[in-house]
């Protein structure tokens, strides 16, 4: 596992995924899932997938996640889809977060697309299975 940054003093990508899952569940995110894509994708270690009951809730989830991660001096390298709120992507390099409006999540079925990636439970996070 790669380290995120020096100033985070040992925070690993799975720990970051745990922070993200906790932030999402604190805001009533639906069915958070963490996929370990280290062996099948060269661009990130983990996907965190979560959804909200509305586009407005999805936007709130994305903001809460970014605030929780930002409090640890890390910011998203890229954010897309925040204005629409149907599929919001937060790219933290080693962890890529997909926040979906509930209906959009089932349409794109990332869990099915990345079915070879094992589901993991980050330490201190909610059950990802």
Backbone as CSV, one residue per row, in Angstrom:
resi,resn,N_x,N_y,N_z,CA_x,CA_y,CA_z,C_x,C_y,C_z
1,UNK,0.828,-1.181,0.000,0.000,0.000,0.000,0.870,1.241,0.000
2,UNK,0.517,2.204,-0.804,1.279,3.449,-0.852,0.850,4.370,0.276
3,UNK,1.759,5.186,0.712,1.439,6.221,1.691,0.816,7.396,0.952
4,UNK,-0.112,8.093,1.596,-0.794,9.208,0.955,0.138,10.418,0.849
5,UNK,0.612,10.947,1.959,1.519,12.096,2.001,2.301,12.056,3.297
6,UNK,3.466,12.677,3.304,4.295,12.703,4.512,3.572,13.338,5.690
7,UNK,2.910,14.455,5.435,2.298,15.177,6.555,1.137,14.421,7.189
8,UNK,0.669,13.345,6.562,-0.402,12.548,7.154,0.151,11.453,8.056
9,UNK,1.463,11.359,8.171,2.159,10.492,9.114,1.608,9.071,9.166
10,UNK,1.804,8.338,8.105,1.477,6.922,8.112,0.061,6.581,7.684
11,UNK,-0.737,7.541,7.319,-2.086,7.247,6.864,-2.007,6.504,5.536
12,UNK,-2.513,5.304,5.504,-2.473,4.513,4.281,-3.792,4.637,3.547
13,UNK,-3.810,4.180,2.320,-4.992,4.356,1.481,-6.224,3.664,2.068
14,UNK,-6.065,2.518,2.722,-7.218,1.857,3.330,-7.734,2.669,4.521
15,UNK,-6.828,3.321,5.251,-7.251,4.209,6.339,-8.057,5.381,5.791
16,UNK,-7.602,5.927,4.672,-8.329,7.018,4.028,-9.719,6.546,3.598
17,UNK,-9.803,5.344,3.070,-11.115,4.788,2.696,-12.017,4.694,3.923
18,UNK,-11.448,4.332,5.067,-12.232,4.272,6.308,-12.770,5.624,6.721
19,UNK,-11.959,6.657,6.594,-12.391,8.025,6.900,-13.544,8.415,5.986
20,UNK,-13.422,8.057,4.730,-14.457,8.384,3.746,-15.758,7.651,4.058
21,UNK,-15.666,6.363,4.383,-16.866,5.584,4.712,-17.544,6.150,5.947
22,UNK,-16.758,6.493,6.968,-17.357,7.066,8.184,-18.069,8.385,7.890
23,UNK,-17.437,9.242,7.078,-18.070,10.517,6.724,-19.379,10.275,5.978
24,UNK,-19.391,9.289,5.084,-20.602,8.987,4.310,-21.702,8.406,5.198
25,UNK,-21.343,7.499,6.093,-22.373,6.904,6.946,-22.894,7.900,7.976
26,UNK,-22.045,8.837,8.404,-22.504,9.884,9.316,-23.580,10.750,8.665
27,UNK,-23.532,10.857,7.340,-24.515,11.648,6.588,-25.592,10.777,5.957
28,UNK,-25.744,9.561,6.482,-26.801,8.629,6.033,-26.616,8.154,4.597
29,UNK,-25.359,8.004,4.169,-25.073,7.434,2.856,-25.579,5.999,2.778
30,UNK,-26.062,5.607,1.623,-26.660,4.293,1.433,-25.625,3.308,0.899
31,UNK,-25.545,2.160,1.544,-24.765,1.011,1.088,-23.341,1.358,0.661
32,UNK,-22.517,1.862,1.594,-21.131,2.142,1.218,-20.364,0.844,0.960
33,UNK,-19.582,0.838,-0.111,-18.802,-0.329,-0.503,-17.379,0.133,-0.791
34,UNK,-16.398,-0.641,-0.324,-14.996,-0.370,-0.624,-14.478,-1.541,-1.444
35,UNK,-14.002,-1.243,-2.650,-13.453,-2.262,-3.534,-11.941,-2.109,-3.601
36,UNK,-11.226,-3.205,-3.416,-9.769,-3.231,-3.500,-9.390,-3.501,-4.958
37,UNK,-8.962,-2.472,-5.659,-8.642,-2.598,-7.091,-7.136,-2.558,-7.353
38,UNK,-6.321,-2.737,-6.315,-4.870,-2.638,-6.465,-4.314,-3.616,-7.494
39,UNK,-4.862,-4.809,-7.576,-4.318,-5.816,-8.488,-4.889,-5.724,-9.901
40,UNK,-5.936,-4.918,-10.089,-6.569,-4.865,-11.417,-6.623,-3.464,-12.022
41,UNK,-6.180,-2.465,-11.274,-6.158,-1.093,-11.800,-4.856,-0.435,-11.377
42,UNK,-4.199,0.231,-12.287,-2.936,0.868,-11.978,-3.050,2.306,-11.518
43,UNK,-4.248,2.856,-11.495,-4.415,4.280,-11.209,-4.875,4.589,-9.796
44,UNK,-5.284,3.587,-9.021,-5.743,3.811,-7.654,-5.680,2.506,-6.879
45,UNK,-5.813,2.593,-5.566,-5.825,1.398,-4.718,-7.246,0.934,-4.414
46,UNK,-8.121,1.897,-4.099,-9.473,1.550,-3.673,-10.515,2.438,-4.343
47,UNK,-11.683,1.852,-4.571,-12.882,2.601,-4.929,-13.775,2.583,-3.700
48,UNK,-14.334,3.729,-3.364,-15.402,3.799,-2.373,-16.642,4.211,-3.145
49,UNK,-17.696,3.417,-3.020,-18.949,3.681,-3.726,-20.046,3.831,-2.686
50,UNK,-20.810,4.905,-2.795,-21.906,5.164,-1.861,-22.977,5.934,-2.619
51,UNK,-24.201,5.874,-2.136,-25.261,6.616,-2.819,-26.149,7.352,-1.833
52,UNK,-26.880,8.313,-2.388,-27.846,9.092,-1.636,-29.221,8.940,-2.246
53,UNK,-30.240,9.233,-1.471,-31.616,9.063,-1.924,-32.057,10.130,-2.934
54,UNK,-31.290,11.197,-3.032,-31.599,12.268,-3.984,-30.282,12.872,-4.466
55,UNK,-30.365,13.651,-5.526,-29.145,14.303,-6.006,-28.636,15.302,-4.965
56,UNK,-29.547,15.921,-4.260,-29.155,16.874,-3.217,-28.417,16.173,-2.073
57,UNK,-28.900,14.991,-1.677,-28.197,14.244,-0.638,-26.832,13.774,-1.148
58,UNK,-26.746,13.366,-2.415,-25.465,12.958,-2.990,-24.467,14.115,-2.939
59,UNK,-24.931,15.317,-3.251,-24.058,16.490,-3.172,-23.603,16.723,-1.732
60,UNK,-24.517,16.576,-0.780,-24.167,16.734,0.635,-23.163,15.685,1.095
61,UNK,-23.333,14.453,0.619,-22.386,13.392,0.947,-20.994,13.729,0.424
62,UNK,-20.928,14.177,-0.820,-19.636,14.517,-1.422,-18.963,15.649,-0.651
63,UNK,-19.729,16.643,-0.263,-19.157,17.762,0.498,-18.675,17.307,1.872
64,UNK,-19.451,16.437,2.530,-19.066,15.934,3.850,-17.795,15.084,3.764
65,UNK,-17.698,14.277,2.725,-16.499,13.460,2.519,-15.289,14.354,2.292
66,UNK,-15.450,15.351,1.426,-14.331,16.242,1.126,-13.912,17.037,2.364
67,UNK,-14.870,17.413,3.179,-14.553,18.140,4.418,-13.807,17.231,5.393
68,UNK,-14.248,15.980,5.533,-13.583,15.042,6.447,-12.158,14.755,5.998
69,UNK,-11.968,14.582,4.708,-10.625,14.329,4.181,-9.796,15.609,4.248
70,UNK,-10.403,16.739,3.950,-9.709,18.023,3.996,-9.216,18.378,5.380
71,UNK,-9.916,17.911,6.413,-9.473,18.194,7.786,-8.164,17.474,8.097
72,UNK,-7.776,16.553,7.236,-6.494,15.848,7.381,-5.463,16.351,6.371
73,UNK,-5.682,17.562,5.877,-4.760,18.244,4.958,-4.589,17.529,3.630
74,UNK,-5.640,16.945,3.136,-5.601,16.300,1.833,-6.795,16.804,1.046
75,UNK,-6.577,17.174,-0.192,-7.689,17.646,-1.004,-7.802,16.777,-2.244
76,UNK,-8.980,16.757,-2.798,-9.231,15.954,-3.991,-8.432,16.516,-5.158
77,UNK,-7.772,15.621,-5.881,-7.041,16.042,-7.070,-8.021,16.471,-8.151
78,UNK,-9.184,15.866,-8.153,-10.193,16.181,-9.160,-11.578,15.894,-8.594
79,UNK,-12.520,16.779,-8.877,-13.916,16.592,-8.493,-14.756,16.812,-9.736
80,UNK,-15.632,15.877,-10.028,-16.510,16.013,-11.188,-17.938,15.646,-10.803
81,UNK,-18.892,16.295,-11.425,-20.295,15.959,-11.268,-20.992,16.558,-10.070
82,UNK,-20.327,17.412,-9.314,-20.922,17.963,-8.096,-22.150,18.815,-8.393
83,UNK,-22.133,19.578,-9.473,-23.260,20.451,-9.792,-24.533,19.663,-10.103
84,UNK,-24.394,18.549,-10.809,-25.571,17.757,-11.189,-26.028,16.839,-10.059
85,UNK,-25.072,16.225,-9.363,-25.402,15.388,-8.210,-25.880,13.990,-8.540
86,UNK,-25.694,13.534,-9.770,-26.123,12.178,-10.114,-24.981,11.177,-9.964
87,UNK,-23.785,11.555,-10.378,-22.583,10.738,-10.206,-21.437,11.703,-9.927
88,UNK,-21.011,11.738,-8.685,-19.959,12.655,-8.265,-18.682,11.842,-8.043
89,UNK,-17.618,12.288,-8.640,-16.328,11.619,-8.525,-15.376,12.495,-7.733
90,UNK,-14.812,11.942,-6.674,-13.793,12.616,-5.869,-12.531,11.768,-5.978
91,UNK,-11.500,12.320,-6.561,-10.267,11.580,-6.803,-9.203,12.009,-5.803
92,UNK,-8.881,11.122,-4.866,-7.829,11.372,-3.885,-6.582,10.554,-4.231
93,UNK,-6.375,10.289,-5.503,-5.256,9.518,-6.039,-5.318,8.052,-5.622
94,UNK,-5.007,7.710,-4.375,-5.005,6.318,-3.941,-6.402,5.790,-3.634
95,UNK,-7.357,6.687,-3.476,-8.751,6.317,-3.239,-9.617,7.184,-4.148
96,UNK,-10.456,6.533,-4.944,-11.394,7.243,-5.811,-12.800,6.983,-5.276
97,UNK,-13.515,8.061,-5.024,-14.847,7.981,-4.427,-15.900,8.254,-5.494
98,UNK,-16.907,7.383,-5.542,-18.043,7.549,-6.442,-19.278,7.731,-5.569
99,UNK,-19.865,8.914,-5.614,-21.097,9.198,-4.877,-22.206,9.295,-5.903
100,UNK,-23.178,8.414,-5.778,-24.254,8.323,-6.763,-25.596,8.734,-6.186
101,UNK,-26.434,9.279,-7.043,-27.870,9.306,-6.792,-28.290,7.848,-6.933
102,UNK,-29.118,7.366,-6.036,-29.461,5.939,-5.921,-29.801,5.271,-7.258
103,UNK,-30.649,5.892,-8.060,-31.055,5.288,-9.331,-29.895,5.236,-10.331
104,UNK,-29.026,6.229,-10.302,-27.879,6.263,-11.203,-26.893,5.157,-10.852
105,UNK,-26.751,4.872,-9.567,-25.838,3.806,-9.141,-26.244,2.460,-9.721
106,UNK,-27.513,2.143,-9.657,-27.959,0.857,-10.202,-27.836,0.818,-11.723
107,UNK,-27.973,1.959,-12.376,-27.840,2.014,-13.832,-26.414,1.683,-14.271
108,UNK,-25.405,2.259,-13.616,-24.009,2.060,-14.014,-23.371,0.822,-13.391
109,UNK,-23.871,0.358,-12.263,-23.449,-0.898,-11.632,-21.925,-1.079,-11.596
110,UNK,-21.229,-0.137,-10.948,-19.772,-0.250,-10.841,-19.337,-1.504,-10.095
111,UNK,-20.113,-1.915,-9.101,-19.772,-3.141,-8.373,-19.778,-4.347,-9.314
112,UNK,-20.705,-4.369,-10.259,-20.746,-5.447,-11.243,-19.624,-5.336,-12.256
113,UNK,-19.337,-4.122,-12.670,-18.270,-3.890,-13.637,-16.905,-4.290,-13.058
114,UNK,-16.690,-4.017,-11.789,-15.439,-4.351,-11.110,-15.641,-5.568,-10.200
115,UNK,-16.374,-6.564,-10.668,-16.716,-7.736,-9.853,-15.499,-8.545,-9.408
116,UNK,-14.369,-8.406,-10.094,-13.147,-9.118,-9.700,-12.462,-8.488,-8.495
117,UNK,-12.847,-7.281,-8.149,-12.233,-6.578,-7.020,-12.891,-7.033,-5.718
118,UNK,-12.077,-7.498,-4.763,-12.659,-7.900,-3.482,-13.193,-6.704,-2.704
119,UNK,-14.271,-6.945,-1.980,-14.804,-5.933,-1.064,-14.029,-6.024,0.232
120,UNK,-13.697,-4.884,0.779,-12.941,-4.851,2.035,-13.643,-3.948,3.027
121,UNK,-13.332,-4.172,4.301,-13.854,-3.328,5.369,-12.685,-2.580,5.981
122,UNK,-12.638,-1.264,5.811,-11.541,-0.500,6.415,-11.655,-0.518,7.933
123,UNK,-10.524,-0.445,8.610,-10.511,-0.409,10.065,-11.333,0.756,10.573
124,UNK,-12.259,0.474,11.451,-13.094,1.523,12.016,-14.223,1.961,11.115
125,UNK,-14.319,1.392,9.923,-15.386,1.750,8.994,-16.575,0.840,9.173
126,UNK,-17.640,1.157,8.502,-18.812,0.307,8.513,-18.518,-0.937,7.681
127,UNK,-19.293,-1.975,7.884,-19.129,-3.207,7.122,-19.366,-2.912,5.652
128,UNK,-18.386,-3.231,4.812,-18.481,-2.934,3.390,-19.048,-4.082,2.593
129,UNK,-19.449,-5.139,3.259,-19.935,-6.287,2.500,-21.429,-6.364,2.482
